[in-house]
Structure formats: structure tokens, C-alpha cells
């Protein structure tokens, strides 16, 4: 079977592009927007409306395979590709990609996707968002041609067992870090709340006291609202490097502070994402490694998650090989081709580092559902409920797709497909 036609259309993503550097430097809120001038190139304002591009591949038998090109909320930061604007990139797809897609024989997924991962235009590789959406559509095409689920295709090509069990889902609160936590607890989310701790004075506290009190509230609220007696979610908070800034990069002091938070979590597992960002990869790795090893020497059970500067498969390997963290966030759009997401999860697991298949609030329903198939196949240690910042919508999309996959796979394993 071949791809007969390739169509590209502009879309909106589920959140916004934010200039992370400007926000970390203290840009104040004005309603939903931020005041002040942007710092990161190509931003016209600190908060820009999110955009996406939908890829539709019309197969010879009339089936339609889809994928969505999307980029992370904090585009252009931490070594990432620049701001992703649909009007800039649809012409690239029409001129340089469509002729290569139309007439292509639908083959094994990784064989199909490889030429697009190395394709260059004007001397540069395709934007990570384009590679992300194209690879989704090509996996969907292979799955539809084979009449199988995308997760089955990945398991087959990587020699992985098909396991019909949940991957823990991580809820994202956005700035509504109290109300959305109540929703997460009531719905029994396995990991919460992300917290969006991206401002020192408003959310962390110059001495870390605001984050400490928030963790105490999380533990207390979990006890109060637990939907069942054995409900003990993992706490996972993203602090966007603010601890490093507030503590003037005094790593022993930072490590002591992080270790002290274990008591505030009241027995719930505690993960802190991105405590330090040194604005470059080598220094960030060195700092996170010192913090991680310092926590281990103290016997602390607080876990460190790497995020910034960990954008590619090669980056993931560097962080893992340096033992610079206990868990890596594999930020799905940043890696480009989705096969690289699977490679990254598997590398982490082989080397004793937990794999968090993350992403961004700024994705779409299409990319979020496809990511469930990847997490189920590679058995990530957790995956993000996405897209959006409202929690309920992203959790519905990810959770329900996961339950559909599980039910279908169990039906097949019970012999349903043969009946």
C-alpha cells in the first residue's frame, strides 16, 4: 500500500508559547499575559498563542493517517529549536516534504521515517516540531496498513513484549495549583501536580519556604480527599531552575534544602524537576550530578529529574551516563522523531534511570494520544497528562486512550481477534 496524498493544515495547540527567560527574570503577570519585553529571539511578546500543523496522509485504500506538528511551551529555551509558527513551516512541508511522501510505499515504520529525520533544508534539519508530526503520521499509516495499534507496531519493531497494563499518569496543574490538585486527587491520578514553580518570589520563596508549605499542603490535601484508603500518589514538582537562582547556586545548601523537603512530603515519594539550570548543558549536568549524589550520600529519598538541556537522544545519554539525575524527562516534541522517544525510554531503563515520557501542555489531542501508544510499548515509568493546562481535558485524552489500548490488547490476548 502507498501514500496517495499528503495534506498540511494550520492548527492551534492546547496552550501557549512562553518566553521562559523573561519569566525567570521576573516578568509580572497582567491577567493571563506577562508584562515586559521578550528576551528569547523571534518572540514578539512574552506569551504567544500556541500553533500546530496537522499532517494527513491519504492512503491508497482511503484510510487517513494523522500526526500533529507541535513544539513545547518554552520554545527557544534550553537549547531547543526556535519558536514554531505554522505560516513559516507549511511552505517547507509543501515544497520539500510532500513530494517525498506521495507515492511512498508503506513499509516498516523506522525505515519510512529515517529519510525525514536527516532531511535538510538550506543546510538545516527540519524543525523538531515537523519531525515530530511527520513521524506520528507515518507510524499511524503503518498501523492502519497493518490493521494494528501503533503500540503493537512499536513492540514488533523493537522486539518488545506487548504488556496490557497502565503506565502511571502525571497530572499537570498549571497556575491553578490548588483547585487542580483537588481534581487530581478526586480522580486518583498516580503522580501530581507539576506545580509550575517558575517564579521565585511568587511560588518558591527566596528561602524556599513557599514551596515547602505547598508540599505540606499537598500531603495534607491528599489525606483529606483520598478516593480510597491505599491512595498514595507520587509528588512531582517542576521548579524551572528557580532553586538554583534563589540559593545563588550554592550546591551543598541546595542539596540540604532538597533533602529537608522529604519530611514535608509526609511519606509520599517526592521528585523535584530542574532544581538548577546553568544556561548550558555541561554545567547543568555537573550541578545536577553533585546534587543527585549529595542526596544519595545523605540517604535522602528525594529524587531529581532532569529537564532543561536534555532535548535529544544524545542529551538523554549524557545525563544518564553522568548519573546526573534519578529520572529524565523525555520531552516528546523536543526529540523530533517519535522513534527517538522510544530509544530514549529504553536507554534510561537499561541504565537504571527512570524514564518520564513528558511533553508539553502546548501539544494537541492527536500527539497526546499517539504518545500513549509509545509509553505503553516502551513501558515508561510515567507519562504526562496532556495537552492543555486545565488538567481534566489532558487527563481525559491520555487516560481514556490508555484504557482503550489495554482493553483491546487484553481482548486480543484472550483470543478475541480469532473469534
N, C-alpha and C positions, 0 to 999 in steps of 0.2 A: 504493500500500500504506500502511496505517496502523499505528500502535502500538495494540494492543488492550488491553494491561495493563502496569502498571509496578509492580515489586516491589522492596522495600528490605529488606536484612538486615544485621545487625551482623556484623562480622568482625574479625579481628586483622591487624595489619600485621607486616612481617617483622623489625621491631626495636622500639625503644622511643622514647618522648618524653623528652628530657633538658633540664633547665634549664641552658641554656648560660651564663647569667650566673653562676650559683652555681659551675659547674665552673671557669670562667675565674678566679673569685676564690679557687680553691684547694681546693674540696671534696675531701676524701680518699676513696679507694676503700675499700670493705669488701666483698671478694669482687666480685660483679657490680654491686652498688649503690654509691651515693655517700652519705657521711655528711654530716649538717648539714641546715639548714633551706633550703627553696626560696626563691628570690628573685623569680622571674617569676610574675605573677598566675595563679591557677587551678591551679597545680601543688600537689599535696598532699605530694609528696616530690620529690627532685631527679631521680630516674629513675622514669618512669611507663610501664606497659605500653602499647605502641602499639595503636591501634584503627583500624578502617576501616569503611566502609559499602559493600556491594555493591548496584549498581543493575542490575536485569534488566528489559529491555524485551521483552515478548512481542509479536511481530509477527503480523499477520493470518494469515500462512501458517504460523505455528507456530515460526518461527525465533526464537532468543533472542539478543538483543544485550546485551552486558555492559560495565560500566565499574565501577571501584572508586574511591570517595572516600577520599583519604588525604592526610595532612599530613606535613611534614618533621619530622625528629628534633628540631630545635631550634625548635619551635613557640613563638610569642610573643616571639621574639628578633629583633633587626634589622628591626623594623617589620612583622613578619609577623602574620597573624591568630592569635587565641588558641588555646590547647590544644583539640584536636579530639576530643571524646568522643561516641561513637555514640549513646548514650542521649539526649544533648542535641539531636541533629540529625535523627534518624529522624522524630520528630514534625513537624519543619519540612518534610521531604520529603513526608510523608503529607498534610499539611494544605495546603501551598502549591504543591507541585510536581506531585504525582501527577495532580490534576485537569487540569493543563495538558498533561501528556504523553499521557494516554489519549485516543485519538481523533485525535491529531496525524497529519497526512499526512506521510509520509517524503519530504522534499524535499532540496534541496542542503544539505549539512552546515552551512555557515556561516549560512544562512538559518534553519535549525532551532534552532541553538544560541544565536543572538543574544538572543532574549527572556529566556532564563535568565541570561545574563550581566548584564543590567540589572535583573533582578527584585530587589525589596527586600522585606524582612520587618521590620516595626517600625522602618522608616526606615533599615535597613542592608542592604547587598548580601549575597547568600548567601555563607557562608564559602567561602574559596578551595578547600577540600577538596571541598565539594559541587559547585562549578562544574567542578572537575577531573574528578570521577567522572561527572557528567551528560554532559559533552561527550564523554568517551570512549564512553559508551553510545550517544550519538546518532551519532557517527562510525561505530561498529560497525553500527548499524542501517542507515545509508545504504549502507555497504559490502555488507551482507548483502542488502539490497533490490536492489542493482545487480549482485550476484554478482561483486564485485571485491574486491581487497585494500584495506584502509584507506589504504595508501601511494598506491595508484592514485587514490583519491578525492581525496586532498590534492593530488597533482600536477595532476589535472584542474582543480580549483577555483582553484588558484593559478597555473595556466599554466606548470608546472614540467616539465622533462624527466624521464622515468622512467629512472633510472640503476640498473642491477643490479650495484652494486659496494658493497663494505664501507664502513662508517663505522668508524674506529678506536674500539676499546672500551677504557674506562678501568677498571681493577680497583681495588677498594676493600678495604683490608686490615683496617680496624677496629683494635682494640688489638693484634691478633696480627700486628704489623708486620714480623716476621721470617719466621715459618712461612708466612704467606700470600703473602709475596713469592716464596718458593721455588715455591709453587704457580703463581703468575702467570707466572714465568719459564718453568717447565716447560711450561705451556700456551700460551706465546707471546703473551701479552697485549700489545697495542700500547702502552698507557700504564699506568703504575703509580707508586706504590702507594696514593696518597691520604695514608696515614700517620697520620691523626687526631692531629696535633700540637696538642693543645688544653690542655696544661699546661706551664707554663714550667719548673718545677723537674724534672719527671719526663721531659719529652720534648724540650724546646727547649734548656734550659740558660740560665742568666742571661746568659751572653755568647754564646749561640747555638752553643756547642761541641757539644752533644748532637745537634742537627740536622745540623751539619757532618759529624760522624762517621757519622751514619746515611746521609747521601748518599754518603759514601765507600764505605760497606758496600754500598749498592745498586749502585753502579757495579762494585765488585769481584764481587759475587754474580752480577750479570748476565753478566760474562765467564766465571765458573766454570760456570754452569748453562745457558748459552745453548743452546736446542734446535736452532739452525742457525747457520752461520757469519755470516750477514748480519743476525742479530737484534740490533737496536739500539732498545730501547723508549724512549719519552719518559718522563722522570721528572716527576711532578706531585704536589706536596705541599701539603696544606691546613694552614695554621698558625693559623687562627682568631684572627687579631689578636694572637697572643702575642708576635710580634717587636716590635710597637709598644709593648706593655706592658713587655717586658724592657728595651728601649732607651729608655724614657721619651719616646717619640715624637720622638726626635732624628732627623729625616728624612734629613739627609746621612749620619749614621752608619748608619742602617738601609740606605740605598742602597749604601754602601760594603760593608756586610756581605753584602747580597744579591749584589752583583757578585762578591764573593770566592768565592761558592759555585760559580760556573761551573767553576773548576778542580777542585773536589771531585767534580763530576759526570763528569769524565774523558771529555768529548766527547759525552755523552748530552744531548739537549735537556732543559732544566730550567725548569719552571713552578712558581711559588710563588703559592698562592692565599691571599688575605686576609692579607697581612702586617700590615696596620693596620686596626683598627676603632675609629672615634672615637665610637661610640654615637649617631651621627646621620649622615644621608645627605650633606649638603653638606660637612661637614668630612672625611668619609671619601673623598669624591670628590677634594677638594683634596689630601689626603695621598697618595692613590694616584697622582694625576696627577704630583705632584712626584717621587715615587719612580720612576714609569714613565719620565718624561722624563730624570730623572737617570741611569738605567741606559742610556738611549739615548745621552746625551751621553758617557758613559764607554765607549761601544762594546760594552757587555755584551750577551750573547745570552740572559741570564736573562729570563724572561717573567713578567709579573704578571697574575694572574687576579682579577677582581672577583667577590665573592660577597655578603657582608653588605650590606644596604640596596639590593640590586639585585633587587627582588622582582616588579616588574610590567613590562609593555612600556614604560611611560613611564620607569621607572627605567633599564631597559636603554638606552633612547635617551639619557638623561642621561649615563650612564657612557661610552657610545660617543662622543657628541658632545664630551665634555670630554677625550677621549683619555686617560682615567684608567687605562687598562689595555691589555694586549695581547690579552686574552681575557676574555670574560664567561661566567660560569656562569649558564645559563638553568635555574634550579632549578624543574623542571617543576610540582610541586604549588603552588608559591607564585604562579604566574601565573594560576591558576584555569583558565579555559577553554583547552583544548589548542590551539585555533586561535591563541591568543596566543603559544604556544610557537613555532609556525611563523613567525608575524610577527616574533618576536624574532630567531630564527636568520637570517632573510632580511635583517633590518635590519643586523645585525652584518656579514654578508658583503658587503652593498652598500657599507659604510663602512670596509672594510679592517680590521675587528677580528674575531679568531677567535671562533667560537661553540662553546661546550662545552654540549651538552644534558645537563645533570646530573639532579638529582633528589635522592633520599634513600634511605638504607638502609631507611627506615620505610615504604616503599610495599608493593605486593603484586605477585604474578605477573601479574595482569591488567593493571595500569597499566604495568608494565615492558615487557610485550610490545607494548602499544599504542604506547609511546614509541619503540620500534624503528621502527615504521612512519613516525612523524613525522621521526625523524632521517634515515631513508633518503630520504624525499621532499624535505626541505629541505636535505639534504647538510650536516649539522652537521659541524664539524671533529673532534669526538669525542663519544662518549656514555658515560654511566655504566653499568657492570655493576651491576644492582640487581634485586631488593631484597636486604636482609639484610647482615650484616657478616661472613659466613663465606667470602666470595668465590666459592667453587665453585658455589653454588646460583644466585647472581645472574648469574654469567658464563654458566652453562649456559642460563638462561632467555633472556638477551639475545642471546648468540652464536647459539644454535640457531634462534631466531626470525628473526634476520638471515639466516642461511644458507637457511632455508626461503623467505624472501621473494626472495632472489637467485635461487635455483633456479627458482622459479615464474615470475618475470619473464623469465628467460632462455628458459625453455620457451615462453612466450607469444611472445617476440620471434623465436624460431626457427620460429614458425608452429604450435606445438603446439595452441593453442586452436582452430585451424581444422581440425585433423585429426579 
